Amino acid sequence: MAMLIKGNEIDALVSRYCAMTGQTNKSEAVRQALAAQIAALSAKESLADRVAKVQDRAAAEGFVSAGDDKAFMDEMWGED
């Protein structure tokens, strides 16, 4: 499916990308830039994975939750 993208700012960004990368074909430049951005976003570790690592590290170091955090959290949020 063909796609037409209009806009001076977009054209300027693509031209700048081409100048920085040496790419001469604007369509290929857009394809490369999008592919690189998708790869970068896909490689990002999810919040759930980052939290799991912290929890695993805390458990390995012997942290044990007292289980009575609700009252403390309610107080912190002003929900006495």
C-alpha positions, -999 to +999 in steps of 0.1 A: +000+000+000+014+034-010+016+062+015+019+099+009+033+120+037+031+157+033+046+185+054+075+208+053+087+197+088+086+160+078+105+167+046+131+187+066+135+158+091+139+133+063+164+155+045+183+159+077+183+122+083+195+116+048+223+141+053+234+124+085+232+089+072+243+094+037+211+079+024+200+093-010+165+077-012+140+094+010+116+064+010+145+041+021+156+066+047+121+066+062+120+028+061+154+026+079+145+051+105+112+034+113+128+000+114+155+013+138+129+029+161+108-002+162+138-023+170+148+001+198+113+001+213+111-037+210+144-041+228+132-020+258+126-039+289+091-037+301+082-022+335+069-055+347+103-072+339+122-044+356+100-046+387+104-084+387+142-080+387+140-056+417+117-080+435+140-110+428+170-091+440+152-080+472+141-116+478+177-129+473+189-104+498+164-116+524+137-088+522+104-100+535+073-078+535+056-075+568+023-076+549+009-047+569+016-020+544-020-011+537-024+012+568+008+029+560-001+034+523-036+047+533-020+072+556+005+083+530-024+089+505-045+107+531-071+079+532-071+073+570 
